[in-house]
Amino acid sequence: MSSTPRVALVTGANKGIGHAVARRLGELGMRVYLGVRDGERGRTAERDLRADGLDARFVRLDVTDEASALLAAKHIDEESHRLDVLVNNAGVGGSVSAPSEVSLDEVRRTYETNVFGVIAVTNAMLPLLRRSQAARIVNVSSVLGSLAHAAARHDPTGVFAEGVFPALLEYNTSKAALNALTVTYANELRGEGILVNAVSPGFVATDINGHRGHLTPEQGARVPVLLATLGDDGPTAVFLGEDGSDTGRELAW
């Protein structure tokens, strides 16, 4: 391993959970790239973290643009030569309409970020992750993406009452697809020592839910950071949720 610090990339790191994850990884001594689409917001986030002495570096990254992901990987390669942690945090919400009333265009827009964006970024960063001796990929999902919990209409995280499980077509199915991606990449990469896991950070107050969540972004960052810093004996292809415990709660796919 190089003497340089561990290197992380967090997508959507200008605000909310992504910014909190980036801050915590920086506090743990990592060099953290803030993958942000908007230059002004990215530089503002970088200044915020650098003001606290953290090695934070803005890199322009639009996850819906494959060329942008490849350019971001090139930038990280030129500066740091490898990547140890990838946190696919960037995501969008969706309509609260009944599934039968949602347009295909709305579904496509959500999938561009929540699904296809994760594929684009992960594939672009894999050559750098393969240079790490202990690479970790963390996909920020949601309990709403669990098919098992949706079928039972049971939310083990306690956000929704028993028998209540919102049927949000774009968001829920995009997160279910993200969970499937997590397992698929985990199975490809487990022989290389790259651990790939998904996380439901809890009901965090963010733009996606109109800041109605009861957890702070800092609380929502806890389990993603836990998965980003797993040891060599850590799990792969697991789905962890925030439950206030030291280890988080394993959720059903």
C-alpha positions in Angstrom: 0.0 0.0 0.0 1.2 3.5 -0.8 2.1 5.8 2.0 -0.5 8.2 0.8 -3.8 8.3 2.7 -6.7 6.2 1.7 -8.7 7.8 -1.1 -12.5 8.0 -1.3 -15.1 9.3 -3.8 -18.5 10.3 -2.6 -21.1 11.2 -5.2 -23.7 13.9 -4.5 -21.3 15.1 -1.7 -22.3 18.8 -1.7 -25.2 18.3 0.8 -27.1 16.0 3.0 -26.0 12.4 3.6 -23.2 12.6 1.0 -21.6 15.7 2.6 -21.8 14.1 6.0 -20.2 10.9 4.7 -17.5 12.9 3.1 -16.8 14.8 6.3 -16.6 11.7 8.4 -14.3 9.9 6.0 -12.1 13.0 5.9 -12.0 13.1 9.7 -10.8 9.5 9.6 -7.8 10.7 7.6 -8.9 9.9 4.1 -8.5 12.1 1.0 -12.0 12.6 -0.1 -13.2 13.5 -3.6 -16.5 15.3 -3.7 -18.3 14.2 -6.8 -20.7 17.1 -7.6 -22.4 18.0 -10.8 -22.5 21.8 -10.2 -19.1 23.5 -10.0 -20.2 26.3 -7.6 -21.8 23.9 -5.1 -18.9 21.5 -5.4 -16.3 24.2 -4.6 -18.4 25.5 -1.7 -18.6 22.0 -0.2 -14.8 21.7 -0.7 -14.1 25.0 1.1 -16.4 23.9 4.0 -14.5 20.7 4.6 -11.1 22.2 4.0 -11.8 24.9 6.6 -11.8 22.1 9.1 -8.5 20.9 7.9 -9.8 18.0 5.8 -8.3 16.8 2.5 -11.4 17.4 0.5 -11.2 17.8 -3.3 -14.1 18.8 -5.6 -14.3 16.8 -8.8 -17.0 17.6 -11.4 -19.2 14.5 -11.8 -22.6 14.2 -13.4 -23.6 10.6 -12.7 -26.1 10.6 -15.6 -23.2 11.3 -18.1 -20.9 8.4 -18.7 -18.2 10.7 -20.2 -18.3 12.8 -17.0 -17.7 9.7 -14.9 -14.7 8.7 -17.0 -13.2 12.2 -16.8 -13.7 12.2 -13.0 -11.8 8.8 -12.9 -9.0 10.3 -15.0 -8.7 13.3 -12.6 -8.5 11.0 -9.6 -6.0 8.8 -11.4 -3.7 11.7 -12.2 -3.8 13.0 -8.6 -4.1 9.9 -6.4 -3.4 6.9 -8.7 -6.0 4.7 -7.0 -9.3 4.7 -5.2 -10.0 2.8 -2.0 -13.6 3.8 -1.3 -16.5 4.5 -3.6 -19.8 5.7 -2.0 -22.6 5.9 -4.6 -24.7 8.3 -2.8 -26.2 10.6 -5.5 -29.9 9.9 -5.9 -33.2 11.5 -6.6 -36.7 10.9 -5.4 -39.8 10.5 -7.4 -43.5 11.1 -7.7 -45.9 10.2 -4.9 -48.7 9.4 -7.4 -50.2 6.0 -7.6 -48.0 3.7 -9.7 -50.6 3.5 -12.5 -50.5 7.3 -12.8 -46.7 7.7 -13.2 -45.4 8.4 -16.7 -42.6 6.5 -18.3 -40.6 9.7 -18.6 -40.7 10.1 -14.8 -39.5 6.6 -14.3 -36.7 7.0 -16.8 -35.5 10.2 -15.2 -35.3 8.5 -11.8 -33.5 5.5 -13.2 -30.9 7.7 -15.0 -29.5 8.8 -11.6 -30.4 6.0 -9.2 -29.6 3.0 -11.4 -27.7 3.8 -14.6 -25.7 6.5 -12.8 -24.4 3.9 -10.4 -23.4 1.6 -13.2 -21.6 4.4 -15.0 -19.6 5.6 -12.0 -18.8 2.1 -10.7 -17.5 1.0 -14.1 -15.5 4.1 -14.5 -13.9 3.8 -11.1 -13.2 0.0 -11.1 -9.7 0.3 -12.6 -8.8 2.6 -9.8 -10.5 0.4 -7.1 -8.6 -2.6 -8.4 -5.3 -0.9 -7.5 -6.4 -0.7 -3.8 -5.5 -3.5 -1.4 -8.8 -3.1 0.4 -11.4 -1.5 -1.9 -15.0 -0.9 -0.6 -18.1 0.1 -2.6 -21.1 1.4 -0.7 -24.5 2.0 -2.5 -26.9 4.2 -0.7 -30.3 2.5 -1.1 -33.5 2.5 1.0 -35.6 0.0 2.9 -38.2 1.0 0.3 -36.2 -1.0 -2.2 -36.6 -4.2 -0.3 -38.9 -6.6 -2.2 -39.3 -8.8 0.8 -40.3 -6.0 3.2 -42.6 -4.4 0.5 -44.4 -7.7 -0.1 -45.0 -8.1 3.7 -45.7 -4.4 4.1 -43.4 -4.5 7.0 -40.8 -1.8 7.7 -38.3 -3.2 10.2 -36.7 0.3 10.6 -39.9 1.5 12.2 -40.5 4.6 10.0 -43.8 3.2 8.7 -46.5 1.6 10.8 -47.2 -2.2 10.4 -49.1 -2.8 7.2 -48.0 0.6 5.7 -45.4 0.5 2.9 -45.5 3.4 0.4 -45.9 2.2 -3.2 -43.7 4.7 -4.9 -43.1 3.4 -8.4 -39.9 5.3 -9.5 -38.2 5.5 -6.2 -38.9 2.0 -4.8 -38.2 0.1 -8.0 -35.0 2.1 -8.7 -33.7 1.2 -5.2 -34.7 -2.4 -5.8 -32.7 -2.3 -9.0 -29.8 -0.7 -7.1 -29.9 -3.6 -4.6 -29.7 -6.1 -7.4 -26.7 -4.2 -8.8 -25.1 -4.4 -5.4 -25.4 -8.2 -5.3 -24.3 -8.5 -8.9 -21.1 -6.5 -8.5 -20.4 -8.1 -5.1 -20.4 -11.5 -6.7 -18.1 -10.4 -9.5 -15.6 -8.7 -7.2 -15.6 -10.8 -4.0 -12.7 -12.9 -5.3 -10.6 -9.7 -5.7 -11.2 -8.6 -2.1 -13.5 -5.7 -3.1 -16.5 -5.6 -0.7 -19.7 -4.3 -2.2 -22.7 -3.5 0.1 -25.9 -1.5 0.2 -27.2 0.7 3.0 -30.5 2.2 4.1 -29.4 5.2 6.1 -32.7 5.7 7.8 -35.3 8.4 7.6 -32.9 11.3 7.2 -34.0 14.9 6.8 -33.0 15.7 3.2 -34.3 17.4 0.1 -35.8 14.2 -1.2 -38.3 14.0 1.6 -38.7 17.7 2.1 -36.6 17.5 5.3 -39.4 15.6 7.1 -36.9 12.9 8.3 -36.2 12.5 12.0 -32.5 11.7 11.6 -29.8 14.3 10.9 -27.4 13.8 7.9 -24.7 13.0 10.4 -26.8 10.2 11.9 -27.6 8.9 8.4 -23.9 8.9 7.5 -23.0 6.4 10.3 -23.8 3.1 8.6 -22.4 4.1 5.2 -19.1 5.0 6.8 -19.2 1.7 8.7 -19.4 -0.1 5.4 -16.8 2.1 3.8 -14.3 1.2 6.5 -14.9 -2.5 6.8 -11.9 -4.7 7.6 -10.7 -7.6 5.4 -13.1 -9.9 7.3 -16.1 -7.7 6.6 -19.2 -8.9 4.7 -20.0 -8.4 1.1 -23.5 -8.5 -0.6 -25.3 -7.4 2.5 -28.0 -4.7 3.0 -27.6 -2.8 6.3 -30.1 -0.4 7.8 -29.7 2.3 10.5 -31.2 1.1 13.7 -29.1 2.9 16.3 -27.0 -0.2 17.1 -23.2 -0.3 16.7 -23.4 -2.6 13.7 -26.7 -1.6 12.0 -29.5 -4.0 11.1 -29.3 -6.5 8.2 -32.3 -6.0 5.9 -33.9 -8.4 3.5 -33.3 -7.9 -0.2 
